[in-house]
Amino acid sequence: MLIAGFPAGAWGTNCYLVAPAAGEECVIIDPGHQAAQGVEDALKKHRLKPVAVVLTHGHIDHVASVVPVCGAHGVPAWIHPEDRYMMSDPEKALGRSLGMPLMGELTVGEPDDVKELTDGARLELAGLEFSVAHAPGHTKGSVTFRMPETAEIPSVFFSGDLLFAGSIGRTDLPGGSMEDILDSLARVCLPLEDSTVVLSGHGPQTTIGQERATNPYLRQVAAGLGANVDAPRRGM
């Protein structure tokens, strides 16, 4: 399997291209702010043909390049219905103005073809299988994508802004909820095998085992102690 990732734009949001191998079809995950050129470079380098864009949530740092990327390749974008409005109204999603200079660089709106994600769905795209889990807390419509373990590779978990190396997503923006994100951590992350590779929306890759042992939020959830943590959180 091929996973090509790169941090894009003002917020360093990780965009991923996932394919069975070089020269085949691929899925693009979270083409955010200023990601379009990086996507094109990765497609050319690995000789990939995109078939879909899938989005972990609707914040502008994860969706700002959806319109140009989908438009250039005639592919649909998948997003949870609770976050769909954010593509057309990013300022409402953040509860504040992004600022005119930055807004001038963004393509706000929906691509021509939008498909909605549901909890428990299994997407079969580009010869790959992605299990969808609704994981609210950072936003109401946050989701994760998990690829099953094979004989060659461990399971891969695209966590969006739910879980990071050493941290979790912030919950102080509209639609955020500490109670919900702790529930999502317990329900979505804790049952995963320690060997599961975590590719998050920001920062380096990690594993569930590493986070179970060291992430203060995941440790507290595993211990059933609730939100007794005052550690930094990440995301827009």
Biotite code that builds the C-alpha atoms (Angstrom):
import biotite.structure as struc

atoms = struc.array([
    struc.Atom([0.000, 0.000, 0.000], chain_id="A", res_id=1, res_name="MET", atom_name="CA", element="C"),
    struc.Atom([1.117, 3.554, -0.734], chain_id="A", res_id=2, res_name="LEU", atom_name="CA", element="C"),
    struc.Atom([0.407, 6.475, 1.614], chain_id="A", res_id=3, res_name="ILE", atom_name="CA", element="C"),
    struc.Atom([1.845, 9.821, 0.572], chain_id="A", res_id=4, res_name="ALA", atom_name="CA", element="C"),
    struc.Atom([1.318, 12.607, 3.100], chain_id="A", res_id=5, res_name="GLY", atom_name="CA", element="C"),
    struc.Atom([2.399, 16.212, 3.410], chain_id="A", res_id=6, res_name="PHE", atom_name="CA", element="C"),
    struc.Atom([1.602, 19.195, 5.685], chain_id="A", res_id=7, res_name="PRO", atom_name="CA", element="C"),
    struc.Atom([-0.136, 22.027, 3.864], chain_id="A", res_id=8, res_name="ALA", atom_name="CA", element="C"),
    struc.Atom([-0.905, 25.684, 4.340], chain_id="A", res_id=9, res_name="GLY", atom_name="CA", element="C"),
    struc.Atom([-0.955, 28.112, 7.216], chain_id="A", res_id=10, res_name="ALA", atom_name="CA", element="C"),
    struc.Atom([-2.028, 25.454, 9.739], chain_id="A", res_id=11, res_name="TRP", atom_name="CA", element="C"),
    struc.Atom([0.274, 22.635, 8.618], chain_id="A", res_id=12, res_name="GLY", atom_name="CA", element="C"),
    struc.Atom([-2.663, 20.317, 8.038], chain_id="A", res_id=13, res_name="THR", atom_name="CA", element="C"),
    struc.Atom([-1.724, 16.820, 6.939], chain_id="A", res_id=14, res_name="ASN", atom_name="CA", element="C"),
    struc.Atom([-3.136, 15.789, 3.562], chain_id="A", res_id=15, res_name="CYS", atom_name="CA", element="C"),
    struc.Atom([-2.866, 12.124, 2.592], chain_id="A", res_id=16, res_name="TYR", atom_name="CA", element="C"),
    struc.Atom([-3.084, 10.252, -0.705], chain_id="A", res_id=17, res_name="LEU", atom_name="CA", element="C"),
    struc.Atom([-3.789, 6.544, -0.256], chain_id="A", res_id=18, res_name="VAL", atom_name="CA", element="C"),
    struc.Atom([-3.497, 3.897, -2.983], chain_id="A", res_id=19, res_name="ALA", atom_name="CA", element="C"),
    struc.Atom([-2.888, 0.157, -3.296], chain_id="A", res_id=20, res_name="PRO", atom_name="CA", element="C"),
    struc.Atom([0.398, 0.974, -5.055], chain_id="A", res_id=21, res_name="ALA", atom_name="CA", element="C"),
    struc.Atom([2.061, 3.539, -7.305], chain_id="A", res_id=22, res_name="ALA", atom_name="CA", element="C"),
    struc.Atom([0.407, 3.866, -10.689], chain_id="A", res_id=23, res_name="GLY", atom_name="CA", element="C"),
    struc.Atom([-3.078, 3.029, -9.410], chain_id="A", res_id=24, res_name="GLU", atom_name="CA", element="C"),
    struc.Atom([-6.234, 4.805, -8.251], chain_id="A", res_id=25, res_name="GLU", atom_name="CA", element="C"),
    struc.Atom([-6.117, 6.730, -4.979], chain_id="A", res_id=26, res_name="CYS", atom_name="CA", element="C"),
    struc.Atom([-8.197, 8.442, -2.313], chain_id="A", res_id=27, res_name="VAL", atom_name="CA", element="C"),
    struc.Atom([-7.300, 11.951, -1.101], chain_id="A", res_id=28, res_name="ILE", atom_name="CA", element="C"),
    struc.Atom([-7.870, 12.687, 2.587], chain_id="A", res_id=29, res_name="ILE", atom_name="CA", element="C"),
    struc.Atom([-8.269, 16.289, 3.830], chain_id="A", res_id=30, res_name="ASP", atom_name="CA", element="C"),
    struc.Atom([-6.952, 18.567, 1.072], chain_id="A", res_id=31, res_name="PRO", atom_name="CA", element="C"),
    struc.Atom([-6.819, 21.720, 3.173], chain_id="A", res_id=32, res_name="GLY", atom_name="CA", element="C"),
    struc.Atom([-5.436, 25.227, 2.906], chain_id="A", res_id=33, res_name="HIS", atom_name="CA", element="C"),
    struc.Atom([-3.000, 25.562, -0.031], chain_id="A", res_id=34, res_name="GLN", atom_name="CA", element="C"),
    struc.Atom([-2.961, 21.773, -0.564], chain_id="A", res_id=35, res_name="ALA", atom_name="CA", element="C"),
    struc.Atom([-3.939, 21.701, -4.254], chain_id="A", res_id=36, res_name="ALA", atom_name="CA", element="C"),
    struc.Atom([-0.408, 21.996, -5.653], chain_id="A", res_id=37, res_name="GLN", atom_name="CA", element="C"),
    struc.Atom([0.933, 19.426, -3.201], chain_id="A", res_id=38, res_name="GLY", atom_name="CA", element="C"),
    struc.Atom([-1.809, 17.038, -4.281], chain_id="A", res_id=39, res_name="VAL", atom_name="CA", element="C"),
    struc.Atom([-0.930, 17.520, -7.946], chain_id="A", res_id=40, res_name="GLU", atom_name="CA", element="C"),
    struc.Atom([2.768, 17.000, -7.231], chain_id="A", res_id=41, res_name="ASP", atom_name="CA", element="C"),
    struc.Atom([2.076, 13.754, -5.343], chain_id="A", res_id=42, res_name="ALA", atom_name="CA", element="C"),
    struc.Atom([-0.271, 12.487, -8.067], chain_id="A", res_id=43, res_name="LEU", atom_name="CA", element="C"),
    struc.Atom([2.389, 13.072, -10.701], chain_id="A", res_id=44, res_name="LYS", atom_name="CA", element="C"),
    struc.Atom([5.234, 11.634, -8.624], chain_id="A", res_id=45, res_name="LYS", atom_name="CA", element="C"),
    struc.Atom([3.392, 8.386, -7.865], chain_id="A", res_id=46, res_name="HIS", atom_name="CA", element="C"),
    struc.Atom([1.355, 8.234, -11.131], chain_id="A", res_id=47, res_name="ARG", atom_name="CA", element="C"),
    struc.Atom([-1.950, 8.148, -9.249], chain_id="A", res_id=48, res_name="LEU", atom_name="CA", element="C"),
    struc.Atom([-5.521, 8.697, -10.408], chain_id="A", res_id=49, res_name="LYS", atom_name="CA", element="C"),
    struc.Atom([-7.868, 10.105, -7.718], chain_id="A", res_id=50, res_name="PRO", atom_name="CA", element="C"),
    struc.Atom([-11.357, 8.636, -7.392], chain_id="A", res_id=51, res_name="VAL", atom_name="CA", element="C"),
    struc.Atom([-12.598, 10.504, -4.304], chain_id="A", res_id=52, res_name="ALA", atom_name="CA", element="C"),
    struc.Atom([-11.849, 13.050, -1.599], chain_id="A", res_id=53, res_name="VAL", atom_name="CA", element="C"),
    struc.Atom([-12.801, 12.066, 1.953], chain_id="A", res_id=54, res_name="VAL", atom_name="CA", element="C"),
    struc.Atom([-12.902, 14.550, 4.826], chain_id="A", res_id=55, res_name="LEU", atom_name="CA", element="C"),
    struc.Atom([-12.396, 13.957, 8.534], chain_id="A", res_id=56, res_name="THR", atom_name="CA", element="C"),
    struc.Atom([-14.283, 17.169, 9.360], chain_id="A", res_id=57, res_name="HIS", atom_name="CA", element="C"),
    struc.Atom([-15.302, 20.502, 7.928], chain_id="A", res_id=58, res_name="GLY", atom_name="CA", element="C"),
    struc.Atom([-12.846, 23.052, 9.342], chain_id="A", res_id=59, res_name="HIS", atom_name="CA", element="C"),
    struc.Atom([-11.341, 25.220, 6.631], chain_id="A", res_id=60, res_name="ILE", atom_name="CA", element="C"),
    struc.Atom([-7.799, 23.995, 7.299], chain_id="A", res_id=61, res_name="ASP", atom_name="CA", element="C"),
    struc.Atom([-8.980, 20.543, 6.155], chain_id="A", res_id=62, res_name="HIS", atom_name="CA", element="C"),
    struc.Atom([-11.343, 21.453, 3.289], chain_id="A", res_id=63, res_name="VAL", atom_name="CA", element="C"),
    struc.Atom([-10.038, 24.661, 1.683], chain_id="A", res_id=64, res_name="ALA", atom_name="CA", element="C"),
    struc.Atom([-8.749, 22.880, -1.446], chain_id="A", res_id=65, res_name="SER", atom_name="CA", element="C"),
    struc.Atom([-11.682, 20.513, -1.906], chain_id="A", res_id=66, res_name="VAL", atom_name="CA", element="C"),
    struc.Atom([-13.311, 22.542, -4.699], chain_id="A", res_id=67, res_name="VAL", atom_name="CA", element="C"),
    struc.Atom([-10.201, 22.879, -6.902], chain_id="A", res_id=68, res_name="PRO", atom_name="CA", element="C"),
    struc.Atom([-9.052, 19.285, -6.289], chain_id="A", res_id=69, res_name="VAL", atom_name="CA", element="C"),
    struc.Atom([-12.474, 17.736, -6.955], chain_id="A", res_id=70, res_name="CYS", atom_name="CA", element="C"),
    struc.Atom([-13.041, 20.042, -9.906], chain_id="A", res_id=71, res_name="GLY", atom_name="CA", element="C"),
    struc.Atom([-9.712, 19.237, -11.531], chain_id="A", res_id=72, res_name="ALA", atom_name="CA", element="C"),
    struc.Atom([-10.342, 15.504, -11.423], chain_id="A", res_id=73, res_name="HIS", atom_name="CA", element="C"),
    struc.Atom([-14.136, 15.220, -11.527], chain_id="A", res_id=74, res_name="GLY", atom_name="CA", element="C"),
    struc.Atom([-14.374, 13.295, -8.240], chain_id="A", res_id=75, res_name="VAL", atom_name="CA", element="C"),
    struc.Atom([-16.839, 13.491, -5.325], chain_id="A", res_id=76, res_name="PRO", atom_name="CA", element="C"),
    struc.Atom([-16.140, 14.677, -1.791], chain_id="A", res_id=77, res_name="ALA", atom_name="CA", element="C"),
    struc.Atom([-17.391, 12.705, 1.208], chain_id="A", res_id=78, res_name="TRP", atom_name="CA", element="C"),
    struc.Atom([-18.224, 14.532, 4.468], chain_id="A", res_id=79, res_name="ILE", atom_name="CA", element="C"),
    struc.Atom([-20.460, 13.979, 7.487], chain_id="A", res_id=80, res_name="HIS", atom_name="CA", element="C"),
    struc.Atom([-23.758, 15.906, 7.159], chain_id="A", res_id=81, res_name="PRO", atom_name="CA", element="C"),
    struc.Atom([-23.212, 17.720, 10.487], chain_id="A", res_id=82, res_name="GLU", atom_name="CA", element="C"),
    struc.Atom([-20.115, 19.420, 9.029], chain_id="A", res_id=83, res_name="ASP", atom_name="CA", element="C"),
    struc.Atom([-21.246, 19.932, 5.461], chain_id="A", res_id=84, res_name="ARG", atom_name="CA", element="C"),
    struc.Atom([-22.246, 23.578, 5.999], chain_id="A", res_id=85, res_name="TYR", atom_name="CA", element="C"),
    struc.Atom([-18.650, 24.442, 6.892], chain_id="A", res_id=86, res_name="MET", atom_name="CA", element="C"),
    struc.Atom([-17.504, 24.137, 3.294], chain_id="A", res_id=87, res_name="MET", atom_name="CA", element="C"),
    struc.Atom([-19.693, 27.097, 2.335], chain_id="A", res_id=88, res_name="SER", atom_name="CA", element="C"),
    struc.Atom([-19.547, 29.052, 5.597], chain_id="A", res_id=89, res_name="ASP", atom_name="CA", element="C"),
    struc.Atom([-16.120, 28.594, 7.250], chain_id="A", res_id=90, res_name="PRO", atom_name="CA", element="C"),
    struc.Atom([-16.406, 31.711, 9.414], chain_id="A", res_id=91, res_name="GLU", atom_name="CA", element="C"),
    struc.Atom([-19.595, 30.446, 11.070], chain_id="A", res_id=92, res_name="LYS", atom_name="CA", element="C"),
    struc.Atom([-17.826, 27.173, 11.771], chain_id="A", res_id=93, res_name="ALA", atom_name="CA", element="C"),
    struc.Atom([-15.060, 28.992, 13.626], chain_id="A", res_id=94, res_name="LEU", atom_name="CA", element="C"),
    struc.Atom([-17.170, 31.570, 15.404], chain_id="A", res_id=95, res_name="GLY", atom_name="CA", element="C"),
    struc.Atom([-14.882, 34.343, 14.171], chain_id="A", res_id=96, res_name="ARG", atom_name="CA", element="C"),
    struc.Atom([-13.595, 35.971, 10.985], chain_id="A", res_id=97, res_name="SER", atom_name="CA", element="C"),
    struc.Atom([-10.646, 34.376, 9.250], chain_id="A", res_id=98, res_name="LEU", atom_name="CA", element="C"),
    struc.Atom([-9.466, 37.767, 8.052], chain_id="A", res_id=99, res_name="GLY", atom_name="CA", element="C"),
    struc.Atom([-9.668, 39.294, 4.597], chain_id="A", res_id=100, res_name="MET", atom_name="CA", element="C"),
    struc.Atom([-6.106, 38.519, 3.390], chain_id="A", res_id=101, res_name="PRO", atom_name="CA", element="C"),
    struc.Atom([-6.466, 34.843, 4.210], chain_id="A", res_id=102, res_name="LEU", atom_name="CA", element="C"),
    struc.Atom([-10.024, 34.608, 2.950], chain_id="A", res_id=103, res_name="MET", atom_name="CA", element="C"),
    struc.Atom([-8.822, 35.954, -0.391], chain_id="A", res_id=104, res_name="GLY", atom_name="CA", element="C"),
    struc.Atom([-6.789, 32.750, -0.856], chain_id="A", res_id=105, res_name="GLU", atom_name="CA", element="C"),
    struc.Atom([-9.657, 30.343, -0.164], chain_id="A", res_id=106, res_name="LEU", atom_name="CA", element="C"),
    struc.Atom([-12.140, 28.738, -2.529], chain_id="A", res_id=107, res_name="THR", atom_name="CA", element="C"),
    struc.Atom([-15.284, 28.640, -0.418], chain_id="A", res_id=108, res_name="VAL", atom_name="CA", element="C"),
    struc.Atom([-18.151, 26.386, -1.406], chain_id="A", res_id=109, res_name="GLY", atom_name="CA", element="C"),
    struc.Atom([-19.047, 22.818, -2.266], chain_id="A", res_id=110, res_name="GLU", atom_name="CA", element="C"),
    struc.Atom([-17.733, 20.736, -5.159], chain_id="A", res_id=111, res_name="PRO", atom_name="CA", element="C"),
    struc.Atom([-20.256, 19.550, -7.731], chain_id="A", res_id=112, res_name="ASP", atom_name="CA", element="C"),
    struc.Atom([-20.664, 16.119, -6.137], chain_id="A", res_id=113, res_name="ASP", atom_name="CA", element="C"),
    struc.Atom([-20.963, 15.802, -2.337], chain_id="A", res_id=114, res_name="VAL", atom_name="CA", element="C"),
    struc.Atom([-21.691, 12.484, -0.642], chain_id="A", res_id=115, res_name="LYS", atom_name="CA", element="C"),
    struc.Atom([-22.513, 12.150, 3.055], chain_id="A", res_id=116, res_name="GLU", atom_name="CA", element="C"),
    struc.Atom([-20.750, 9.869, 5.506], chain_id="A", res_id=117, res_name="LEU", atom_name="CA", element="C"),
    struc.Atom([-22.538, 7.805, 8.145], chain_id="A", res_id=118, res_name="THR", atom_name="CA", element="C"),
    struc.Atom([-21.288, 6.110, 11.279], chain_id="A", res_id=119, res_name="ASP", atom_name="CA", element="C"),
    struc.Atom([-20.293, 2.520, 10.650], chain_id="A", res_id=120, res_name="GLY", atom_name="CA", element="C"),
    struc.Atom([-20.171, 2.894, 6.866], chain_id="A", res_id=121, res_name="ALA", atom_name="CA", element="C"),
    struc.Atom([-17.600, 0.962, 4.854], chain_id="A", res_id=122, res_name="ARG", atom_name="CA", element="C"),
    struc.Atom([-16.291, 2.819, 1.840], chain_id="A", res_id=123, res_name="LEU", atom_name="CA", element="C"),
    struc.Atom([-14.765, 0.763, -0.941], chain_id="A", res_id=124, res_name="GLU", atom_name="CA", element="C"),
    struc.Atom([-12.726, 3.210, -2.980], chain_id="A", res_id=125, res_name="LEU", atom_name="CA", element="C"),
    struc.Atom([-9.678, 2.729, -5.215], chain_id="A", res_id=126, res_name="ALA", atom_name="CA", element="C"),
    struc.Atom([-9.575, -0.954, -4.292], chain_id="A", res_id=127, res_name="GLY", atom_name="CA", element="C"),
    struc.Atom([-9.276, -0.066, -0.599], chain_id="A", res_id=128, res_name="LEU", atom_name="CA", element="C"),
    struc.Atom([-11.671, -0.343, 2.330], chain_id="A", res_id=129, res_name="GLU", atom_name="CA", element="C"),
    struc.Atom([-12.214, 2.457, 4.840], chain_id="A", res_id=130, res_name="PHE", atom_name="CA", element="C"),
    struc.Atom([-14.348, 1.974, 7.956], chain_id="A", res_id=131, res_name="SER", atom_name="CA", element="C"),
    struc.Atom([-16.033, 5.212, 9.031], chain_id="A", res_id=132, res_name="VAL", atom_name="CA", element="C"),
    struc.Atom([-16.600, 6.090, 12.692], chain_id="A", res_id=133, res_name="ALA", atom_name="CA", element="C"),
    struc.Atom([-18.497, 9.209, 13.724], chain_id="A", res_id=134, res_name="HIS", atom_name="CA", element="C"),
    struc.Atom([-16.300, 10.825, 16.389], chain_id="A", res_id=135, res_name="ALA", atom_name="CA", element="C"),
    struc.Atom([-17.771, 14.168, 17.524], chain_id="A", res_id=136, res_name="PRO", atom_name="CA", element="C"),
    struc.Atom([-16.045, 16.454, 19.978], chain_id="A", res_id=137, res_name="GLY", atom_name="CA", element="C"),
    struc.Atom([-13.713, 18.569, 17.873], chain_id="A", res_id=138, res_name="HIS", atom_name="CA", element="C"),
    struc.Atom([-16.699, 19.246, 15.603], chain_id="A", res_id=139, res_name="THR", atom_name="CA", element="C"),
    struc.Atom([-20.153, 17.693, 15.564], chain_id="A", res_id=140, res_name="LYS", atom_name="CA", element="C"),
    struc.Atom([-19.456, 15.941, 12.283], chain_id="A", res_id=141, res_name="GLY", atom_name="CA", element="C"),
    struc.Atom([-15.917, 14.719, 12.885], chain_id="A", res_id=142, res_name="SER", atom_name="CA", element="C"),
    struc.Atom([-15.204, 11.220, 11.604], chain_id="A", res_id=143, res_name="VAL", atom_name="CA", element="C"),
    struc.Atom([-12.252, 8.850, 11.452], chain_id="A", res_id=144, res_name="THR", atom_name="CA", element="C"),
    struc.Atom([-11.252, 6.400, 8.740], chain_id="A", res_id=145, res_name="PHE", atom_name="CA", element="C"),
    struc.Atom([-9.689, 3.029, 9.531], chain_id="A", res_id=146, res_name="ARG", atom_name="CA", element="C"),
    struc.Atom([-8.117, 0.590, 7.100], chain_id="A", res_id=147, res_name="MET", atom_name="CA", element="C"),
    struc.Atom([-7.993, -3.070, 8.141], chain_id="A", res_id=148, res_name="PRO", atom_name="CA", element="C"),
    struc.Atom([-4.854, -4.949, 9.075], chain_id="A", res_id=149, res_name="GLU", atom_name="CA", element="C"),
    struc.Atom([-3.377, -7.230, 6.433], chain_id="A", res_id=150, res_name="THR", atom_name="CA", element="C"),
    struc.Atom([-0.624, -9.832, 6.442], chain_id="A", res_id=151, res_name="ALA", atom_name="CA", element="C"),
    struc.Atom([1.799, -7.166, 5.225], chain_id="A", res_id=152, res_name="GLU", atom_name="CA", element="C"),
    struc.Atom([0.802, -4.058, 7.196], chain_id="A", res_id=153, res_name="ILE", atom_name="CA", element="C"),
    struc.Atom([-0.905, -3.131, 10.474], chain_id="A", res_id=154, res_name="PRO", atom_name="CA", element="C"),
    struc.Atom([-4.221, -1.322, 10.566], chain_id="A", res_id=155, res_name="SER", atom_name="CA", element="C"),
    struc.Atom([-4.017, 2.365, 9.632], chain_id="A", res_id=156, res_name="VAL", atom_name="CA", element="C"),
    struc.Atom([-6.212, 4.903, 11.428], chain_id="A", res_id=157, res_name="PHE", atom_name="CA", element="C"),
    struc.Atom([-6.776, 8.385, 9.981], chain_id="A", res_id=158, res_name="PHE", atom_name="CA", element="C"),
    struc.Atom([-7.819, 10.220, 13.130], chain_id="A", res_id=159, res_name="SER", atom_name="CA", element="C"),
    struc.Atom([-8.349, 13.751, 11.823], chain_id="A", res_id=160, res_name="GLY", atom_name="CA", element="C"),
    struc.Atom([-8.351, 16.153, 14.770], chain_id="A", res_id=161, res_name="ASP", atom_name="CA", element="C"),
    struc.Atom([-9.647, 13.587, 17.268], chain_id="A", res_id=162, res_name="LEU", atom_name="CA", element="C"),
    struc.Atom([-6.306, 12.128, 18.363], chain_id="A", res_id=163, res_name="LEU", atom_name="CA", element="C"),
    struc.Atom([-2.760, 13.448, 17.922], chain_id="A", res_id=164, res_name="PHE", atom_name="CA", element="C"),
    struc.Atom([0.646, 12.288, 19.073], chain_id="A", res_id=165, res_name="ALA", atom_name="CA", element="C"),
    struc.Atom([0.517, 13.323, 22.737], chain_id="A", res_id=166, res_name="GLY", atom_name="CA", element="C"),
    struc.Atom([-2.667, 15.359, 22.469], chain_id="A", res_id=167, res_name="SER", atom_name="CA", element="C"),
    struc.Atom([-6.270, 15.596, 21.248], chain_id="A", res_id=168, res_name="ILE", atom_name="CA", element="C"),
    struc.Atom([-8.333, 18.099, 19.280], chain_id="A", res_id=169, res_name="GLY", atom_name="CA", element="C"),
    struc.Atom([-9.447, 21.388, 20.770], chain_id="A", res_id=170, res_name="ARG", atom_name="CA", element="C"),
    struc.Atom([-13.083, 21.680, 21.824], chain_id="A", res_id=171, res_name="THR", atom_name="CA", element="C"),
    struc.Atom([-13.565, 25.442, 22.265], chain_id="A", res_id=172, res_name="ASP", atom_name="CA", element="C"),
    struc.Atom([-14.865, 26.235, 18.755], chain_id="A", res_id=173, res_name="LEU", atom_name="CA", element="C"),
    struc.Atom([-18.548, 26.049, 17.722], chain_id="A", res_id=174, res_name="PRO", atom_name="CA", element="C"),
    struc.Atom([-19.732, 22.443, 17.818], chain_id="A", res_id=175, res_name="GLY", atom_name="CA", element="C"),
    struc.Atom([-16.882, 21.358, 20.071], chain_id="A", res_id=176, res_name="GLY", atom_name="CA", element="C"),
    struc.Atom([-17.494, 19.432, 23.280], chain_id="A", res_id=177, res_name="SER", atom_name="CA", element="C"),
    struc.Atom([-15.052, 18.000, 25.805], chain_id="A", res_id=178, res_name="MET", atom_name="CA", element="C"),
    struc.Atom([-17.652, 15.465, 26.923], chain_id="A", res_id=179, res_name="GLU", atom_name="CA", element="C"),
    struc.Atom([-18.177, 14.326, 23.337], chain_id="A", res_id=180, res_name="ASP", atom_name="CA", element="C"),
    struc.Atom([-14.485, 14.075, 22.484], chain_id="A", res_id=181, res_name="ILE", atom_name="CA", element="C"),
    struc.Atom([-13.775, 11.997, 25.580], chain_id="A", res_id=182, res_name="LEU", atom_name="CA", element="C"),
    struc.Atom([-16.632, 9.697, 24.621], chain_id="A", res_id=183, res_name="ASP", atom_name="CA", element="C"),
    struc.Atom([-15.237, 9.447, 21.084], chain_id="A", res_id=184, res_name="SER", atom_name="CA", element="C"),
    struc.Atom([-11.771, 8.615, 22.407], chain_id="A", res_id=185, res_name="LEU", atom_name="CA", element="C"),
    struc.Atom([-13.225, 5.847, 24.559], chain_id="A", res_id=186, res_name="ALA", atom_name="CA", element="C"),
    struc.Atom([-15.556, 4.462, 21.903], chain_id="A", res_id=187, res_name="ARG", atom_name="CA", element="C"),
    struc.Atom([-13.418, 4.844, 18.769], chain_id="A", res_id=188, res_name="VAL", atom_name="CA", element="C"),
    struc.Atom([-9.771, 4.797, 19.862], chain_id="A", res_id=189, res_name="CYS", atom_name="CA", element="C"),
    struc.Atom([-9.475, 2.599, 22.935], chain_id="A", res_id=190, res_name="LEU", atom_name="CA", element="C"),
    struc.Atom([-10.759, -0.607, 21.268], chain_id="A", res_id=191, res_name="PRO", atom_name="CA", element="C"),
    struc.Atom([-8.079, -0.427, 18.542], chain_id="A", res_id=192, res_name="LEU", atom_name="CA", element="C"),
    struc.Atom([-5.029, -2.690, 18.621], chain_id="A", res_id=193, res_name="GLU", atom_name="CA", element="C"),
    struc.Atom([-1.802, -1.208, 19.979], chain_id="A", res_id=194, res_name="ASP", atom_name="CA", element="C"),
    struc.Atom([-0.134, -1.827, 16.611], chain_id="A", res_id=195, res_name="SER", atom_name="CA", element="C"),
    struc.Atom([-2.613, 0.456, 14.811], chain_id="A", res_id=196, res_name="THR", atom_name="CA", element="C"),
    struc.Atom([-0.764, 3.277, 13.029], chain_id="A", res_id=197, res_name="VAL", atom_name="CA", element="C"),
    struc.Atom([-2.316, 6.686, 13.710], chain_id="A", res_id=198, res_name="VAL", atom_name="CA", element="C"),
    struc.Atom([-2.088, 9.306, 10.950], chain_id="A", res_id=199, res_name="LEU", atom_name="CA", element="C"),
    struc.Atom([-3.616, 12.483, 12.325], chain_id="A", res_id=200, res_name="SER", atom_name="CA", element="C"),
    struc.Atom([-4.651, 15.845, 10.968], chain_id="A", res_id=201, res_name="GLY", atom_name="CA", element="C"),
    struc.Atom([-1.590, 17.612, 12.362], chain_id="A", res_id=202, res_name="HIS", atom_name="CA", element="C"),
    struc.Atom([1.823, 16.502, 13.521], chain_id="A", res_id=203, res_name="GLY", atom_name="CA", element="C"),
    struc.Atom([3.742, 13.221, 13.295], chain_id="A", res_id=204, res_name="PRO", atom_name="CA", element="C"),
    struc.Atom([2.427, 9.700, 13.054], chain_id="A", res_id=205, res_name="GLN", atom_name="CA", element="C"),
    struc.Atom([2.101, 7.559, 16.153], chain_id="A", res_id=206, res_name="THR", atom_name="CA", element="C"),
    struc.Atom([0.467, 4.306, 17.245], chain_id="A", res_id=207, res_name="THR", atom_name="CA", element="C"),
    struc.Atom([-2.464, 3.502, 19.485], chain_id="A", res_id=208, res_name="ILE", atom_name="CA", element="C"),
    struc.Atom([-0.082, 1.657, 21.819], chain_id="A", res_id=209, res_name="GLY", atom_name="CA", element="C"),
    struc.Atom([2.144, 4.720, 22.146], chain_id="A", res_id=210, res_name="GLN", atom_name="CA", element="C"),
    struc.Atom([-0.836, 6.974, 22.846], chain_id="A", res_id=211, res_name="GLU", atom_name="CA", element="C"),
    struc.Atom([-2.406, 4.496, 25.266], chain_id="A", res_id=212, res_name="ARG", atom_name="CA", element="C"),
    struc.Atom([0.839, 4.577, 27.250], chain_id="A", res_id=213, res_name="ALA", atom_name="CA", element="C"),
    struc.Atom([1.729, 8.277, 27.067], chain_id="A", res_id=214, res_name="THR", atom_name="CA", element="C"),
    struc.Atom([-1.156, 10.489, 25.895], chain_id="A", res_id=215, res_name="ASN", atom_name="CA", element="C"),
    struc.Atom([-2.564, 12.131, 29.047], chain_id="A", res_id=216, res_name="PRO", atom_name="CA", element="C"),
    struc.Atom([-6.094, 12.326, 27.658], chain_id="A", res_id=217, res_name="TYR", atom_name="CA", element="C"),
    struc.Atom([-6.233, 8.742, 26.445], chain_id="A", res_id=218, res_name="LEU", atom_name="CA", element="C"),
    struc.Atom([-4.738, 7.524, 29.726], chain_id="A", res_id=219, res_name="ARG", atom_name="CA", element="C"),
    struc.Atom([-7.418, 9.343, 31.697], chain_id="A", res_id=220, res_name="GLN", atom_name="CA", element="C"),
    struc.Atom([-10.186, 7.982, 29.487], chain_id="A", res_id=221, res_name="VAL", atom_name="CA", element="C"),
    struc.Atom([-8.811, 4.458, 29.815], chain_id="A", res_id=222, res_name="ALA", atom_name="CA", element="C"),
    struc.Atom([-8.779, 4.866, 33.586], chain_id="A", res_id=223, res_name="ALA", atom_name="CA", element="C"),
    struc.Atom([-12.366, 6.148, 33.552], chain_id="A", res_id=224, res_name="GLY", atom_name="CA", element="C"),
    struc.Atom([-11.362, 9.391, 35.247], chain_id="A", res_id=225, res_name="LEU", atom_name="CA", element="C"),
    struc.Atom([-12.979, 11.890, 32.872], chain_id="A", res_id=226, res_name="GLY", atom_name="CA", element="C"),
    struc.Atom([-11.480, 15.265, 32.007], chain_id="A", res_id=227, res_name="ALA", atom_name="CA", element="C"),
    struc.Atom([-8.903, 15.636, 34.784], chain_id="A", res_id=228, res_name="ASN", atom_name="CA", element="C"),
    struc.Atom([-6.254, 16.814, 32.339], chain_id="A", res_id=229, res_name="VAL", atom_name="CA", element="C"),
    struc.Atom([-4.886, 20.282, 31.736], chain_id="A", res_id=230, res_name="ASP", atom_name="CA", element="C"),
    struc.Atom([-2.611, 19.607, 28.768], chain_id="A", res_id=231, res_name="ALA", atom_name="CA", element="C"),
    struc.Atom([-2.402, 21.395, 25.407], chain_id="A", res_id=232, res_name="PRO", atom_name="CA", element="C"),
    struc.Atom([-4.838, 20.472, 22.661], chain_id="A", res_id=233, res_name="ARG", atom_name="CA", element="C"),
    struc.Atom([-4.430, 20.961, 18.929], chain_id="A", res_id=234, res_name="ARG", atom_name="CA", element="C"),
    struc.Atom([-6.287, 21.734, 15.727], chain_id="A", res_id=235, res_name="GLY", atom_name="CA", element="C"),
    struc.Atom([-7.628, 24.977, 14.281], chain_id="A", res_id=236, res_name="MET", atom_name="CA", element="C"),
])
